[in-house]
Amino acid sequence: MEFLLYFLVFFASVIAGFINTLAGSGSLIMLPLLIAMGLPPVVANGTNRIAVVFQSTTGLITFLKKSSIRLKNPTWIVTPSLIGALLGAYVATLVSDKFFKDFLGILMIVMLVLLLLKPEKWLKEKLTESFKEKKWYNQLGLFVVGFYGGFVQAGVGIFLLIVLVMGFEKPLKIANAYKLIIVALYALPVLLVFLWQGQADWFWGILTAIGQACGAYFAAHFAAKHPKANEWTYYLLIVVIIVSIVYFYT
């Protein structure tokens, strides 16, 4: 029975890693699962970061090896997100679990509306870079999303894609590459903040990390080579958001 439990957690981690790499919100699978395993919510939040480090690093390395996409000026996009993530991780140790849930539930509804309003921005295939990196409101958007990622992680991939596609006007495939870079770079520093506060369980963290790394590997292959990656990612985003909204309001 115990082996079956571990297997189910591992399998759920593979699915979460796949979803995280393509669309984000895989943590919406992992956080309730870790809490169901008996971890306090704040410890579940920190434990999930162990898996995020493994999954995001695996996803980024695989994507960069398999993809022909070359990114310009990543520093302008990565830096505000990293600063925001570190601040968000620290604040996460100070607020209540109820605030996590209420805040994320409202943002998910806003995000779904944004996705449905302008689908053409998500489905375009043109792989050219825009030159809006230095606009202050785009930098602010990345800082806010980075803060949120450090704060709770669940859904951060979707928020990053929204800022990169709607604000920076990146094609979804390029935006997804930037998203992988951002999360991979802030994941370890954020984990260190939670470890510093003693809010992580290594056993569940390592088990779910291996599963999410496997899921990220498969997803990165798919994202780099699939001819309809934009379309699949867009519809997956919508499904994940709807499921997330149902989860938070039931």
Phi and psi restraints in degrees (value plus and minus 20) as a CYANA .aco file:
   2 GLU   PHI     -85.8   -45.8
   2 GLU   PSI     -59.3   -19.3
   3 PHE   PHI     -82.4   -42.4
   3 PHE   PSI     -61.8   -21.8
   4 LEU   PHI     -81.8   -41.8
   4 LEU   PSI     -59.5   -19.5
   5 LEU   PHI     -82.2   -42.2
   5 LEU   PSI     -66.2   -26.2
   6 TYR   PHI     -82.9   -42.9
   6 TYR   PSI     -59.6   -19.6
   7 PHE   PHI     -83.5   -43.5
   7 PHE   PSI     -63.0   -23.0
   8 LEU   PHI     -83.8   -43.8
   8 LEU   PSI     -60.5   -20.5
   9 VAL   PHI     -84.2   -44.2
   9 VAL   PSI     -62.2   -22.2
  10 PHE   PHI     -83.2   -43.2
  10 PHE   PSI     -64.9   -24.9
  11 PHE   PHI     -82.6   -42.6
  11 PHE   PSI     -62.7   -22.7
  12 ALA   PHI     -82.6   -42.6
  12 ALA   PSI     -53.3   -13.3
  13 SER   PHI     -87.7   -47.7
  13 SER   PSI     -57.9   -17.9
  14 VAL   PHI     -81.6   -41.6
  14 VAL   PSI     -65.9   -25.9
  15 ILE   PHI     -81.9   -41.9
  15 ILE   PSI     -63.4   -23.4
  16 ALA   PHI     -82.6   -42.6
  16 ALA   PSI     -60.8   -20.8
  17 GLY   PHI     -84.4   -44.4
  17 GLY   PSI     -58.6   -18.6
  18 PHE   PHI     -84.1   -44.1
  18 PHE   PSI     -68.8   -28.8
  19 ILE   PHI     -84.9   -44.9
  19 ILE   PSI     -61.7   -21.7
  20 ASN   PHI     -79.2   -39.2
  20 ASN   PSI     -63.3   -23.3
  21 THR   PHI     -88.1   -48.1
  21 THR   PSI     -59.6   -19.6
  22 LEU   PHI    -103.3   -63.3
  22 LEU   PSI     -61.5   -21.5
  23 ALA   PHI    -156.2  -116.2
  23 ALA   PSI     -35.9     4.1
  24 GLY   PHI      67.5   107.5
  24 GLY   PSI     155.6   195.6
  25 SER   PHI      55.8    95.8
  25 SER   PSI     -10.1    29.9
  26 GLY   PHI     -81.4   -41.4
  26 GLY   PSI     -45.5    -5.5
  27 SER   PHI     -85.7   -45.7
  27 SER   PSI     -39.6     0.4
  28 LEU   PHI     -89.4   -49.4
  28 LEU   PSI     -37.9     2.1
  29 ILE   PHI    -104.3   -64.3
  29 ILE   PSI     -65.0   -25.0
  30 MET   PHI     -93.6   -53.6
  30 MET   PSI     -61.2   -21.2
  31 LEU   PHI     -81.9   -41.9
  31 LEU   PSI     -69.8   -29.8
  32 PRO   PHI     -81.9   -41.9
  32 PRO   PSI     -54.9   -14.9
  33 LEU   PHI     -86.4   -46.4
  33 LEU   PSI     -64.4   -24.4
  34 LEU   PHI     -85.3   -45.3
  34 LEU   PSI     -57.7   -17.7
  35 ILE   PHI     -84.9   -44.9
  35 ILE   PSI     -59.2   -19.2
  36 ALA   PHI     -84.2   -44.2
  36 ALA   PSI     -45.9    -5.9
  37 MET   PHI     -97.8   -57.8
  37 MET   PSI     -20.8    19.2
  38 GLY   PHI      83.7   123.7
  38 GLY   PSI     -15.5    24.5
  39 LEU   PHI    -101.4   -61.4
  39 LEU   PSI     119.6   159.6
  40 PRO   PHI     -80.4   -40.4
  40 PRO   PSI     127.6   167.6
  41 PRO   PHI     -71.8   -31.8
  41 PRO   PSI     -63.0   -23.0
  42 VAL   PHI     -88.3   -48.3
  42 VAL   PSI     -53.3   -13.3
  43 VAL   PHI     -93.6   -53.6
  43 VAL   PSI     -56.0   -16.0
  44 ALA   PHI     -80.9   -40.9
  44 ALA   PSI     -59.4   -19.4
  45 ASN   PHI     -81.4   -41.4
  45 ASN   PSI     -64.5   -24.5
  46 GLY   PHI     -91.0   -51.0
  46 GLY   PSI     -59.7   -19.7
  47 THR   PHI     -82.3   -42.3
  47 THR   PSI     -58.2   -18.2
  48 ASN   PHI     -80.3   -40.3
  48 ASN   PSI     -46.5    -6.5
  49 ARG   PHI     -89.9   -49.9
  49 ARG   PSI     -45.6    -5.6
  50 ILE   PHI     -81.5   -41.5
  50 ILE   PSI     -66.8   -26.8
  51 ALA   PHI     -86.4   -46.4
  51 ALA   PSI     -57.0   -17.0
  52 VAL   PHI     -81.7   -41.7
  52 VAL   PSI     -58.6   -18.6
  53 VAL   PHI     -80.3   -40.3
  53 VAL   PSI     -69.5   -29.5
  54 PHE   PHI     -84.5   -44.5
  54 PHE   PSI     -68.5   -28.5
  55 GLN   PHI     -85.0   -45.0
  55 GLN   PSI     -65.5   -25.5
  56 SER   PHI     -88.8   -48.8
  56 SER   PSI     -58.5   -18.5
  57 THR   PHI     -85.8   -45.8
  57 THR   PSI     -64.7   -24.7
  58 THR   PHI     -82.5   -42.5
  58 THR   PSI     -65.1   -25.1
  59 GLY   PHI     -82.0   -42.0
  59 GLY   PSI     -62.3   -22.3
  60 LEU   PHI     -86.7   -46.7
  60 LEU   PSI     -67.7   -27.7
  61 ILE   PHI     -81.4   -41.4
  61 ILE   PSI     -64.8   -24.8
  62 THR   PHI     -84.7   -44.7
  62 THR   PSI     -63.4   -23.4
  63 PHE   PHI     -82.5   -42.5
  63 PHE   PSI     -65.8   -25.8
  64 LEU   PHI     -86.2   -46.2
  64 LEU   PSI     -51.6   -11.6
  65 LYS   PHI     -92.0   -52.0
  65 LYS   PSI     -57.7   -17.7
  66 LYS   PHI    -113.1   -73.1
  66 LYS   PSI     -40.3    -0.3
  67 SER   PHI    -116.1   -76.1
  67 SER   PSI     129.0   169.0
  68 SER   PHI    -113.8   -73.8
  68 SER   PSI     -19.3    20.7
  69 ILE   PHI     -89.5   -49.5
  69 ILE   PSI     114.1   154.1
  70 ARG   PHI    -139.0   -99.0
  70 ARG   PSI     106.9   146.9
  71 LEU   PHI    -117.4   -77.4
  71 LEU   PSI     126.6   166.6
  72 LYS   PHI    -130.4   -90.4
  72 LYS   PSI     122.4   162.4
  73 ASN   PHI      30.2    70.2
  73 ASN   PSI      30.5    70.5
  74 PRO   PHI     -85.6   -45.6
  74 PRO   PSI     -43.1    -3.1
  75 THR   PHI     -80.4   -40.4
  75 THR   PSI     -60.0   -20.0
  76 TRP   PHI     -84.8   -44.8
  76 TRP   PSI     -43.3    -3.3
  77 ILE   PHI    -115.6   -75.6
  77 ILE   PSI     -57.2   -17.2
  78 VAL   PHI     -96.5   -56.5
  78 VAL   PSI     -62.4   -22.4
  79 THR   PHI     -78.1   -38.1
  79 THR   PSI     -72.0   -32.0
  80 PRO   PHI     -83.2   -43.2
  80 PRO   PSI     -52.8   -12.8
  81 SER   PHI     -86.9   -46.9
  81 SER   PSI     -61.4   -21.4
  82 LEU   PHI     -85.0   -45.0
  82 LEU   PSI     -64.7   -24.7
  83 ILE   PHI     -82.1   -42.1
  83 ILE   PSI     -65.7   -25.7
  84 GLY   PHI     -82.1   -42.1
  84 GLY   PSI     -59.3   -19.3
  85 ALA   PHI     -84.6   -44.6
  85 ALA   PSI     -61.7   -21.7
  86 LEU   PHI     -84.0   -44.0
  86 LEU   PSI     -62.9   -22.9
  87 LEU   PHI     -85.5   -45.5
  87 LEU   PSI     -62.1   -22.1
  88 GLY   PHI     -83.1   -43.1
  88 GLY   PSI     -58.4   -18.4
  89 ALA   PHI     -83.3   -43.3
  89 ALA   PSI     -59.9   -19.9
  90 TYR   PHI     -86.5   -46.5
  90 TYR   PSI     -64.4   -24.4
  91 VAL   PHI     -84.0   -44.0
  91 VAL   PSI     -50.8   -10.8
  92 ALA   PHI     -79.7   -39.7
  92 ALA   PSI     -45.1    -5.1
  93 THR   PHI     -99.8   -59.8
  93 THR   PSI     -24.4    15.6
  94 LEU   PHI    -132.0   -92.0
  94 LEU   PSI     -33.0     7.0
  95 VAL   PHI    -129.1   -89.1
  95 VAL   PSI     149.7   189.7
  96 SER   PHI    -106.0   -66.0
  96 SER   PSI     140.1   180.1
  97 ASP   PHI     -84.1   -44.1
  97 ASP   PSI     -55.3   -15.3
  98 LYS   PHI     -82.5   -42.5
  98 LYS   PSI     -58.2   -18.2
  99 PHE   PHI     -82.3   -42.3
  99 PHE   PSI     -61.7   -21.7
 100 PHE   PHI     -71.2   -31.2
 100 PHE   PSI     -73.4   -33.4
 101 LYS   PHI     -87.2   -47.2
 101 LYS   PSI     -67.2   -27.2
 102 ASP   PHI     -84.0   -44.0
 102 ASP   PSI     -63.7   -23.7
 103 PHE   PHI     -82.6   -42.6
 103 PHE   PSI     -67.5   -27.5
 104 LEU   PHI     -87.7   -47.7
 104 LEU   PSI     -57.9   -17.9
 105 GLY   PHI     -79.6   -39.6
 105 GLY   PSI     -63.2   -23.2
 106 ILE   PHI     -86.2   -46.2
 106 ILE   PSI     -64.0   -24.0
 107 LEU   PHI     -84.7   -44.7
 107 LEU   PSI     -54.4   -14.4
 108 MET   PHI     -82.8   -42.8
 108 MET   PSI     -59.3   -19.3
 109 ILE   PHI     -85.2   -45.2
 109 ILE   PSI     -65.0   -25.0
 110 VAL   PHI     -79.9   -39.9
 110 VAL   PSI     -62.5   -22.5
 111 MET   PHI     -84.1   -44.1
 111 MET   PSI     -61.0   -21.0
 112 LEU   PHI     -81.8   -41.8
 112 LEU   PSI     -61.9   -21.9
 113 VAL   PHI     -81.4   -41.4
 113 VAL   PSI     -63.7   -23.7
 114 LEU   PHI     -81.4   -41.4
 114 LEU   PSI     -60.7   -20.7
 115 LEU   PHI     -84.9   -44.9
 115 LEU   PSI     -61.7   -21.7
 116 LEU   PHI     -98.1   -58.1
 116 LEU   PSI     -42.2    -2.2
 117 LEU   PHI     -91.6   -51.6
 117 LEU   PSI     -61.4   -21.4
 118 LYS   PHI    -152.8  -112.8
 118 LYS   PSI      50.0    90.0
 119 PRO   PHI     -83.7   -43.7
 119 PRO   PSI     -45.8    -5.8
 120 GLU   PHI     -84.1   -44.1
 120 GLU   PSI     -47.4    -7.4
 121 LYS   PHI     -90.1   -50.1
 121 LYS   PSI     -46.9    -6.9
 122 TRP   PHI    -107.3   -67.3
 122 TRP   PSI     -46.1    -6.1
 123 LEU   PHI    -116.8   -76.8
 123 LEU   PSI     -26.7    13.3
 124 LYS   PHI     -87.1   -47.1
 124 LYS   PSI     125.2   165.2
 125 GLU   PHI    -123.9   -83.9
 125 GLU   PSI     -29.4    10.6
 126 LYS   PHI     -80.1   -40.1
 126 LYS   PSI     105.5   145.5
 127 LEU   PHI    -123.8   -83.8
 127 LEU   PSI      26.6    66.6
 128 THR   PHI    -123.9   -83.9
 128 THR   PSI     130.3   170.3
 129 GLU   PHI    -106.6   -66.6
 129 GLU   PSI     124.6   164.6
 130 SER   PHI    -114.2   -74.2
 130 SER   PSI     156.9   196.9
 131 PHE   PHI    -144.1  -104.1
 131 PHE   PSI      27.5    67.5
 132 LYS   PHI    -128.2   -88.2
 132 LYS   PSI      -3.8    36.2
 133 GLU   PHI     -78.8   -38.8
 133 GLU   PSI     -55.1   -15.1
 134 LYS   PHI    -113.2   -73.2
 134 LYS   PSI     -15.6    24.4
 135 LYS   PHI     -85.8   -45.8
 135 LYS   PSI     110.3   150.3
 136 TRP   PHI     -82.1   -42.1
 136 TRP   PSI     -55.6   -15.6
 137 TYR   PHI     -91.7   -51.7
 137 TYR   PSI     -47.7    -7.7
 138 ASN   PHI     -90.1   -50.1
 138 ASN   PSI     -60.8   -20.8
 139 GLN   PHI     -83.1   -43.1
 139 GLN   PSI     -61.0   -21.0
 140 LEU   PHI     -83.3   -43.3
 140 LEU   PSI     -61.8   -21.8
 141 GLY   PHI     -79.7   -39.7
 141 GLY   PSI     -62.1   -22.1
 142 LEU   PHI     -88.2   -48.2
 142 LEU   PSI     -56.1   -16.1
 143 PHE   PHI     -82.9   -42.9
 143 PHE   PSI     -65.0   -25.0
 144 VAL   PHI     -83.7   -43.7
 144 VAL   PSI     -64.8   -24.8
 145 VAL   PHI     -87.3   -47.3
 145 VAL   PSI     -57.5   -17.5
 146 GLY   PHI     -82.1   -42.1
 146 GLY   PSI     -62.2   -22.2
 147 PHE   PHI     -78.0   -38.0
 147 PHE   PSI     -65.3   -25.3
 148 TYR   PHI     -83.1   -43.1
 148 TYR   PSI     -61.2   -21.2
 149 GLY   PHI     -82.0   -42.0
 149 GLY   PSI     -61.4   -21.4
 150 GLY   PHI     -88.6   -48.6
 150 GLY   PSI     -48.7    -8.7
 151 PHE   PHI     -93.8   -53.8
 151 PHE   PSI     -67.6   -27.6
 152 VAL   PHI    -162.3  -122.3
 152 VAL   PSI     -41.6    -1.6
 153 GLN   PHI      55.9    95.9
 153 GLN   PSI     -65.9   -25.9
 154 ALA   PHI     -77.5   -37.5
 154 ALA   PSI      99.5   139.5
 155 GLY   PHI      70.4   110.4
 155 GLY   PSI     -23.4    16.6
 156 VAL   PHI     -83.9   -43.9
 156 VAL   PSI     -53.2   -13.2
 157 GLY   PHI     -81.5   -41.5
 157 GLY   PSI     -59.5   -19.5
 158 ILE   PHI     -88.3   -48.3
 158 ILE   PSI     -62.4   -22.4
 159 PHE   PHI     -83.4   -43.4
 159 PHE   PSI     -59.7   -19.7
 160 LEU   PHI     -82.7   -42.7
 160 LEU   PSI     -62.7   -22.7
 161 LEU   PHI     -83.6   -43.6
 161 LEU   PSI     -57.5   -17.5
 162 ILE   PHI     -83.6   -43.6
 162 ILE   PSI     -65.7   -25.7
 163 VAL   PHI     -84.8   -44.8
 163 VAL   PSI     -62.6   -22.6
 164 LEU   PHI     -91.2   -51.2
 164 LEU   PSI     -56.5   -16.5
 165 VAL   PHI    -102.7   -62.7
 165 VAL   PSI     -69.3   -29.3
 166 MET   PHI     -98.8   -58.8
 166 MET   PSI     -56.6   -16.6
 167 GLY   PHI    -109.9   -69.9
 167 GLY   PSI     -76.5   -36.5
 168 PHE   PHI    -101.4   -61.4
 168 PHE   PSI     -30.3     9.7
 169 GLU   PHI      38.0    78.0
 169 GLU   PSI      22.1    62.1
 170 LYS   PHI    -104.4   -64.4
 170 LYS   PSI     121.4   161.4
 171 PRO   PHI     -79.2   -39.2
 171 PRO   PSI     131.0   171.0
 172 LEU   PHI     -78.8   -38.8
 172 LEU   PSI     -57.3   -17.3
 173 LYS   PHI     -84.9   -44.9
 173 LYS   PSI     -61.5   -21.5
 174 ILE   PHI     -90.4   -50.4
 174 ILE   PSI     -61.1   -21.1
 175 ALA   PHI     -79.4   -39.4
 175 ALA   PSI     -58.9   -18.9
 176 ASN   PHI     -84.7   -44.7
 176 ASN   PSI     -56.8   -16.8
 177 ALA   PHI     -85.3   -45.3
 177 ALA   PSI     -64.5   -24.5
 178 TYR   PHI     -81.3   -41.3
 178 TYR   PSI     -60.0   -20.0
 179 LYS   PHI     -79.6   -39.6
 179 LYS   PSI     -64.3   -24.3
 180 LEU   PHI     -81.6   -41.6
 180 LEU   PSI     -60.8   -20.8
 181 ILE   PHI     -84.1   -44.1
 181 ILE   PSI     -66.8   -26.8
 182 ILE   PHI     -79.7   -39.7
 182 ILE   PSI     -71.5   -31.5
 183 VAL   PHI     -85.3   -45.3
 183 VAL   PSI     -60.4   -20.4
 184 ALA   PHI     -82.9   -42.9
 184 ALA   PSI     -56.6   -16.6
 185 LEU   PHI     -97.8   -57.8
 185 LEU   PSI     -52.9   -12.9
 186 TYR   PHI    -111.2   -71.2
 186 TYR   PSI     -33.3     6.7
 187 ALA   PHI     -80.5   -40.5
 187 ALA   PSI     -67.2   -27.2
 188 LEU   PHI     -88.2   -48.2
 188 LEU   PSI     -68.5   -28.5
 189 PRO   PHI     -77.8   -37.8
 189 PRO   PSI     -58.0   -18.0
 190 VAL   PHI     -86.2   -46.2
 190 VAL   PSI     -62.4   -22.4
 191 LEU   PHI     -78.3   -38.3
 191 LEU   PSI     -61.0   -21.0
 192 LEU   PHI     -81.7   -41.7
 192 LEU   PSI     -54.1   -14.1
 193 VAL   PHI     -83.3   -43.3
 193 VAL   PSI     -65.4   -25.4
 194 PHE   PHI     -87.8   -47.8
 194 PHE   PSI     -57.8   -17.8
 195 LEU   PHI     -84.6   -44.6
 195 LEU   PSI     -58.3   -18.3
 196 TRP   PHI     -79.4   -39.4
 196 TRP   PSI     -55.5   -15.5
 197 GLN   PHI    -108.2   -68.2
 197 GLN   PSI     -18.9    21.1
 198 GLY   PHI      48.9    88.9
 198 GLY   PSI      12.7    52.7
 199 GLN   PHI    -135.7   -95.7
 199 GLN   PSI      36.1    76.1
 200 ALA   PHI    -176.4  -136.4
 200 ALA   PSI     121.9   161.9
 201 ASP   PHI    -129.5   -89.5
 201 ASP   PSI      96.9   136.9
 202 TRP   PHI     -89.7   -49.7
 202 TRP   PSI     -55.0   -15.0
 203 PHE   PHI     -81.9   -41.9
 203 PHE   PSI     -76.5   -36.5
 204 TRP   PHI     -87.4   -47.4
 204 TRP   PSI     -51.5   -11.5
 205 GLY   PHI     -84.2   -44.2
 205 GLY   PSI     -65.3   -25.3
 206 ILE   PHI     -88.9   -48.9
 206 ILE   PSI     -62.3   -22.3
 207 LEU   PHI     -79.5   -39.5
 207 LEU   PSI     -68.2   -28.2
 208 THR   PHI     -92.6   -52.6
 208 THR   PSI     -47.5    -7.5
 209 ALA   PHI     -84.9   -44.9
 209 ALA   PSI     -63.3   -23.3
 210 ILE   PHI     -82.7   -42.7
 210 ILE   PSI     -63.3   -23.3
 211 GLY   PHI     -83.9   -43.9
 211 GLY   PSI     -64.4   -24.4
 212 GLN   PHI     -89.0   -49.0
 212 GLN   PSI     -52.9   -12.9
 213 ALA   PHI     -84.2   -44.2
 213 ALA   PSI     -59.9   -19.9
 214 CYS   PHI     -83.0   -43.0
 214 CYS   PSI     -65.6   -25.6
 215 GLY   PHI     -82.8   -42.8
 215 GLY   PSI     -58.8   -18.8
 216 ALA   PHI     -85.6   -45.6
 216 ALA   PSI     -57.5   -17.5
 217 TYR   PHI     -81.0   -41.0
 217 TYR   PSI     -68.5   -28.5
 218 PHE   PHI     -84.8   -44.8
 218 PHE   PSI     -61.4   -21.4
 219 ALA   PHI     -87.0   -47.0
 219 ALA   PSI     -59.1   -19.1
 220 ALA   PHI     -85.8   -45.8
 220 ALA   PSI     -58.6   -18.6
 221 HIS   PHI     -79.5   -39.5
 221 HIS   PSI     -64.1   -24.1
 222 PHE   PHI     -83.8   -43.8
 222 PHE   PSI     -66.9   -26.9
 223 ALA   PHI     -85.2   -45.2
 223 ALA   PSI     -55.6   -15.6
 224 ALA   PHI     -98.0   -58.0
 224 ALA   PSI     -50.7   -10.7
 225 LYS   PHI    -136.4   -96.4
 225 LYS   PSI     -39.6     0.4
 226 HIS   PHI     -91.4   -51.4
 226 HIS   PSI     110.9   150.9
 227 PRO   PHI     -86.1   -46.1
 227 PRO   PSI     -41.7    -1.7
 228 LYS   PHI    -137.1   -97.1
 228 LYS   PSI      18.1    58.1
 229 ALA   PHI     -80.4   -40.4
 229 ALA   PSI     -60.3   -20.3
 230 ASN   PHI     -77.7   -37.7
 230 ASN   PSI     -68.9   -28.9
 231 GLU   PHI     -85.0   -45.0
 231 GLU   PSI     -65.6   -25.6
 232 TRP   PHI     -83.3   -43.3
 232 TRP   PSI     -62.5   -22.5
 233 THR   PHI     -85.0   -45.0
 233 THR   PSI     -59.8   -19.8
 234 TYR   PHI     -80.6   -40.6
 234 TYR   PSI     -68.7   -28.7
 235 TYR   PHI     -89.6   -49.6
 235 TYR   PSI     -53.6   -13.6
 236 LEU   PHI     -84.9   -44.9
 236 LEU   PSI     -59.1   -19.1
 237 LEU   PHI     -75.9   -35.9
 237 LEU   PSI     -67.5   -27.5
 238 ILE   PHI     -82.8   -42.8
 238 ILE   PSI     -65.1   -25.1
 239 VAL   PHI     -82.0   -42.0
 239 VAL   PSI     -66.3   -26.3
 240 VAL   PHI     -81.7   -41.7
 240 VAL   PSI     -61.6   -21.6
 241 ILE   PHI     -85.1   -45.1
 241 ILE   PSI     -64.3   -24.3
 242 ILE   PHI     -81.9   -41.9
 242 ILE   PSI     -65.1   -25.1
 243 VAL   PHI     -81.7   -41.7
 243 VAL   PSI     -59.7   -19.7
 244 SER   PHI     -83.5   -43.5
 244 SER   PSI     -63.0   -23.0
 245 ILE   PHI     -82.7   -42.7
 245 ILE   PSI     -64.4   -24.4
 246 VAL   PHI     -80.1   -40.1
 246 VAL   PSI     -62.7   -22.7
 247 TYR   PHI     -80.7   -40.7
 247 TYR   PSI     -65.2   -25.2
 248 PHE   PHI     -95.5   -55.5
 248 PHE   PSI     -39.3     0.7
 249 TYR   PHI    -133.5   -93.5
 249 TYR   PSI      -3.1    36.9
